[in-house]
Amino acid sequence: MEIPQTTPPEAFDLLRQQPDAVYLDVRTAPEFEAGHPADARHVPVMFFGAGGQPRPNPDFVAGVEALVPRTTKLLVGCQAGGRSQRACELLRDAGYTDVTNVRGGFGGARDQTGRVIIPGWHDAGLPVETGPAKA
């Protein structure tokens, strides 16, 4: 089953139309605290160790389950769309029924030359907050 895809502007519109929908930011805590979509929830899907080595967050699904029920419409974003795609797959496999990947994420998706092909949440001029996740 394919994961539905959306862009930051489409995700923003959907969040306004469906107040029960949630934007789930799956970037690291420092990335999230530096800037994230307004009212986003946060559970990192990966951690980065010394030398930038990625390792999966073994508590990712449990962390999401602590925040939202499995029937919640989740718009899942990261920096560009790769980590959030993986997060959507993990959530779908755990029984979440309505997950959508936000292609372009917060910082934008780029091609091999570095050219932005999908502007991110920030560059699209959508509402941004800084600081840690709200309790």
N, C-alpha and C positions, 0 to 999 in steps of 0.2 A: 504494500500500500504506500503510495507516494505521499510525501509531506507537502501540504499546500504551501505556497510561497506568496509573499506580499512585499511591498516596499514601505519605507518609513512613512511617507505621506498617507498611503492607504491604511497602514496600521493606526495612525493617528486618527483618521476619520472613523475607523471602526471602533476605536476606544471611546470616541465621543458618542457614537450611535448606540453602543452596547455598554452601559455603565458597569456591568458585571464582568466584562472582559478585563484581563490583566496583561500588562506588558511585563515579561519576565526577562531580566537582564542576566546573562550567564557569564559575563566577563569576571575577571579577578576583582577583588575588593579595591585595590588601588585604581584600577581603570574605572570602576563604578563611582568611586568617591570623587574622581577628577571631573566627572560629568556623566549624566544619564538622563534618559527620558523622564519628564516629570511624572511622579507617582509610580514609577517602576518598582517592582519587587526585585530582590536580588538573591540568587543562589549560584555560585560559580560552578561551572561544569568541569573546569580544569584548574589546576594549580601549576605554577611555573617555579621550578626549583633553581638552584645555582646553575648558572650557565644557560638559563632559559629553557631547560628541559621540561616539557609538559608532562603532567601526570594527571590521570582522571581523579575527580573528586568522588571517593567511594560512597559518600553520603548525599550525592546530588539528588536522587529521587526522593529520599527520605526528607531532605530539606524542602523540596517543593511540596511534598505531601503535608508538611507542617504548616505551610502557608495557604494552600488552596486545595479545594476538593478536585477529584479527578474529572468532574464534569465541567469545570471552569474553562471558558474560552481563553487559551493562552496564546499570546503573540510573543514569540521567543526571539530575542536579539542578542547579538554580541558586538564585536567591533566591525566585522564586515559580512558575516553570514555563515562562516564555516563551523565555528563552535556551536552556534545556535542550531544549525542543521543537525549536528550530532546530538545535542540536547533534546531536540524534538523526537529523534528516533528513540532515545532512551525513555522519554516520557510516554511515547506511544506504546512501546514494548511493556511499560509498567501499567498500562491500562488507561492512560489519559486519552480522552476521546475527541478533543478539539484543540489540536496544536497546529500553529502556523509559524513557519520560519520567516523572519524579517530579513530579507536579502538587502545588504547594504548596511544593516545594523546601525551602530552609532557613528562610525567613522567613514563609512562608504566602502563599496566594493570596487576593486581596481583590476585592470587587465595586467598582462605580463609586463607591459611597459610602464606601469604605474599610473596610467590614466584612469580617472574615476569613471566607472561605467554605471554605477548606481549611487547617487548621493546618499550619505548617511543621515541619520536623524538630526545631528548637529548642523550639517551644511544645508539641510532642507529648511532650516529656520524654525524647527518645531520646539516646543517648550522643553527646557533643560533645567535640571537641578544639579547641585553638587553636594558632597558630603555622604556620610554613611546611610545605609538603608534604614528606613523608618521601622520602628518596632511594631 
